[in-house]
Amino acid sequence: MEKNWSYKIPDGPHAGKVLWSGRYCCVAAFVFRRIEGIWTILANKRGPGTPDFQGCWNAVCGFLEANESAEQCCSREVFEETGYEIKPERFLQVFTHTDPETSNNANVTIRHLAIFFEHELGSRQTPDGGEDQEVDAVSWIAIDEIDNYKWAFNHERIIKDLFYNYIYPLTEYSPLSPGDYFILGNRKWLQKNPLVKKILKTKVLGTFELYD
C-alpha cells in the first residue's frame, strides 16, 4: 500500500525543512447558464500546455492554492480559463470525490455548481493568470449537444448528473418532486442567489418549505 512520503527542501529560504507530500486537492466548477431558453455548460478545450487529455473538453477545474477557499479557487480558475468573473459565493459545493481508483492521478476533487439565467452573467474578458497554452477554446455547450464533444475526466457524465438533479427541476418541463430537495435545502445559498429563489417561488416551490 502506498503511503505519503517526505522530502527535504534543498535550498532557498526554507532549506532543510521537511515536507510531507500526499494527494492533491482540486476543484471542479460546473457553471450552468440558460441562454435564450437553452441550458448550457461553460467548458474549455484543453490546449497543448496541459499534461493530459489534450484536445478534449472539460468544465473548469484546477488545483486549490494555499491561500484560498474552494469557492475562491472556483472563482479564480473560471477567470483564468474562460475570462468570466464569478464571485466565490455563487458556487455551491455539491460533492467531494475521494476514490483513488477513479480519480485522475488520485486527486481529491471538490465539485461545485453555479447557476445563471439569461443575461445575468457579464461579458467575457481576457483570461489572465492561467498556464501557458492551457486553453484552446471556450464555449457555452448546450446540454443536449454534450455527446457531440470528447470530454476529459468523465465530465460529460457529471454534467448530466448535475443538470438532471439540480437544474432540470427548475424548468417548466419537469415538476419538482420530494427527492429534488438539495437545491431547496440550502437556505443561505438561495439567499445569495435571488434569481434562483425567485424562479423556485414562482414556478415550482408550491407548498415546499426551505430547510435550514
Phi, psi and omega per residue, in radians:
M1 nan 2.265 3.131
E2 -1.307 2.512 3.108
K3 -2.182 2.971 3.033
N4 -1.123 2.738 -3.096
W5 -2.269 2.777 -3.134
S6 -1.958 2.734 3.045
Y7 -2.648 2.676 -3.103
K8 -1.789 2.321 3.123
I9 -1.197 2.142 -3.006
P10 -1.343 -0.540 -3.058
D11 -2.678 -3.109 3.138
G12 1.516 -3.063 -3.056
P13 -1.109 -0.359 -3.126
H14 -1.910 0.366 -3.121
A15 -0.984 2.375 3.101
G16 1.642 -0.293 3.126
K17 -1.319 2.528 -3.140
V18 -1.739 2.242 3.084
L19 -2.001 2.646 3.066
W20 -1.902 2.316 -3.116
S21 -1.980 2.444 3.106
G22 -2.565 -2.480 -3.134
R23 -1.344 2.553 -3.132
Y24 -1.636 2.696 -3.123
C25 -1.883 2.237 -3.139
C26 -2.068 2.865 2.948
V27 -2.136 2.648 2.998
A28 -2.239 2.203 -3.066
A29 -1.923 1.875 3.137
F30 -1.694 1.780 -3.049
V31 -1.787 1.956 3.131
F32 -1.761 2.496 3.141
R33 -2.540 2.339 3.065
R34 -1.582 2.088 -3.115
I35 -2.115 1.996 -3.118
E36 0.893 0.769 3.071
G37 1.459 -0.048 -3.104
I38 -1.917 2.269 3.106
W39 -1.425 2.334 -3.092
T40 -2.301 2.888 3.065
I41 -2.120 2.397 3.084
L42 -1.359 2.164 -3.073
A43 -2.473 2.759 3.053
N44 -2.323 2.623 3.138
K45 -1.612 2.248 -3.034
R46 -1.284 2.228 -3.073
G47 -1.572 -3.104 -3.106
P48 -1.173 -0.235 3.120
G49 -1.474 -0.053 3.119
T50 -1.497 2.647 -3.067
P51 -1.350 -0.307 -3.098
D52 -2.747 2.963 3.107
F53 0.920 0.617 -3.141
Q54 -1.094 2.370 -3.112
G55 1.539 -0.152 3.103
C56 -1.606 2.882 3.112
W57 -1.773 2.668 3.030
N58 -2.669 2.709 2.912
A59 -1.182 2.782 -3.088
V60 -1.052 2.326 3.128
C61 -2.692 2.773 -3.123
G62 3.137 -3.110 -3.053
F63 -1.598 2.437 3.085
L64 -1.247 2.261 3.116
E65 -1.616 2.891 -2.977
A66 -1.177 -0.424 -2.993
N67 -1.883 0.377 -3.057
E68 -2.453 2.716 3.018
S69 -1.405 2.958 3.126
A70 -1.094 -0.672 3.141
E71 -1.199 -0.660 3.069
Q72 -1.132 -0.630 3.103
C73 -1.127 -0.745 3.088
C74 -1.015 -0.808 -3.133
S75 -1.051 -0.808 -3.133
R76 -1.116 -0.825 -3.083
E77 -1.130 -0.676 3.114
V78 -1.067 -0.749 3.138
F79 -1.195 -0.747 -3.120
E80 -1.105 -0.636 -3.031
E81 -1.655 -0.450 -3.047
T82 -2.200 -0.378 -3.119
G83 1.564 0.048 3.097
Y84 -1.622 2.379 3.103
E85 -1.671 2.056 3.125
I86 -2.277 2.202 -3.125
K87 -1.167 2.550 -3.115
P88 -0.954 -0.623 -3.076
E89 -1.230 -0.154 3.080
R90 -1.385 -0.177 -3.100
F91 -1.678 2.284 3.101
L92 -1.909 2.141 3.108
Q93 -1.280 2.184 -3.079
V94 -2.032 -0.386 -3.078
F95 -2.901 2.514 3.033
T96 -2.088 2.134 -3.088
H97 -1.740 2.126 -3.082
T98 -2.165 -0.076 -3.065
D99 -1.175 1.973 -3.095
P100 -1.171 -0.368 -3.112
E101 -1.266 -0.505 -3.081
T102 -2.044 0.038 3.108
S103 -1.537 2.470 3.103
N104 -1.135 2.087 -3.097
N105 0.957 0.478 3.111
A106 1.097 0.389 3.110
N107 -1.261 2.538 2.950
V108 -1.472 2.243 -3.072
T109 -2.117 2.205 3.067
I110 -1.749 2.028 -3.057
R111 -1.709 2.412 -3.084
H112 -2.228 2.721 3.139
L113 -2.145 2.436 3.003
A114 -2.417 2.435 -3.069
I115 -2.154 2.306 3.094
F116 -2.302 2.606 -3.096
F117 -2.097 2.294 3.059
E118 0.832 -2.033 -3.022
H119 -1.753 0.389 -3.109
E120 -1.120 -0.690 -3.097
L121 -1.383 2.419 -3.132
G122 -1.209 3.083 -3.120
S123 -1.273 2.775 -3.123
R124 -1.321 2.400 3.082
Q125 -1.878 -3.137 3.099
T126 -1.345 2.095 3.135
P127 -1.002 2.600 -3.089
D128 -2.555 2.295 3.013
G129 1.793 -0.132 -3.131
G130 -1.366 3.092 3.115
E131 -1.250 2.680 -3.141
D132 -1.121 2.265 3.123
Q133 0.989 0.602 -3.138
E134 -1.350 -0.634 -3.035
V135 -2.129 2.244 3.100
D136 -1.601 -0.590 -3.100
A137 -2.769 2.726 3.098
V138 -2.233 2.405 -3.108
S139 -2.701 2.650 2.916
W140 -1.629 1.898 -3.045
I141 -1.724 2.212 3.118
A142 -1.083 2.456 -3.096
I143 -1.032 -0.668 -3.113
D144 -1.365 0.025 3.076
E145 -1.947 0.109 -3.059
I146 -1.008 -0.693 -3.080
D147 -1.208 -0.160 3.107
N148 -1.491 -0.017 -3.114
Y149 -2.050 2.687 3.054
K150 -1.675 2.186 -2.990
W151 -1.974 2.617 3.020
A152 -1.674 2.752 2.972
F153 1.045 0.404 -3.135
N154 1.075 0.468 -3.057
H155 -1.169 -0.459 3.137
E156 -1.080 -0.692 3.123
R157 -1.205 -0.735 -3.108
I158 -1.142 -0.708 3.111
I159 -1.033 -0.810 3.138
K160 -1.105 -0.752 3.131
D161 -1.041 -0.813 -3.131
L162 -1.144 -0.737 -3.101
F163 -1.092 -0.859 -3.047
Y164 -1.352 -0.311 3.079
N165 -1.564 -0.585 -2.984
Y166 -2.106 -0.509 -3.075
I167 -1.689 -0.809 -3.069
Y168 -0.935 -0.698 3.114
P169 -1.109 -0.269 3.117
L170 -1.435 -0.217 -3.044
T171 -1.574 2.885 3.133
E172 -1.294 -0.101 -3.070
Y173 -1.546 -0.128 -3.068
S174 -2.524 2.241 3.048
P175 -1.278 2.723 3.113
L176 -1.406 2.295 3.100
S177 -1.916 2.824 -3.131
P178 -0.996 -0.459 3.141
G179 -1.255 -0.305 -3.123
D180 -1.567 0.923 -2.981
Y181 -1.528 -0.341 -2.914
F182 -1.102 -0.810 -3.063
I183 -1.231 -0.378 3.042
L184 -1.484 -0.382 -2.959
G185 -1.451 -0.077 -3.125
N186 -1.969 1.538 -3.054
R187 -1.054 -0.736 -3.103
K188 -1.092 -0.710 -3.138
W189 -1.161 -0.716 3.120
L190 -1.111 -0.683 3.134
Q191 -1.118 -0.536 3.120
K192 -1.471 -0.132 -3.115
N193 -2.224 1.274 -2.997
P194 -1.052 -0.533 -3.140
L195 -1.202 -0.659 3.065
V196 -1.106 -0.787 -3.126
K197 -1.075 -0.720 -3.125
K198 -1.111 -0.787 -3.122
I199 -1.160 -0.700 3.098
L200 -1.048 -0.736 -3.104
K201 -1.176 -0.733 -3.021
T202 -1.456 -0.488 -3.021
K203 -1.816 -0.804 -2.904
V204 -2.330 -0.172 -3.029
L205 -1.108 -0.867 3.103
G206 0.984 -2.147 -3.101
T207 -1.633 0.048 3.130
F208 -1.190 2.551 3.114
E209 -1.937 2.602 3.069
L210 -1.375 2.284 -3.132
Y211 -1.541 2.501 3.063
D212 -1.315 nan nan
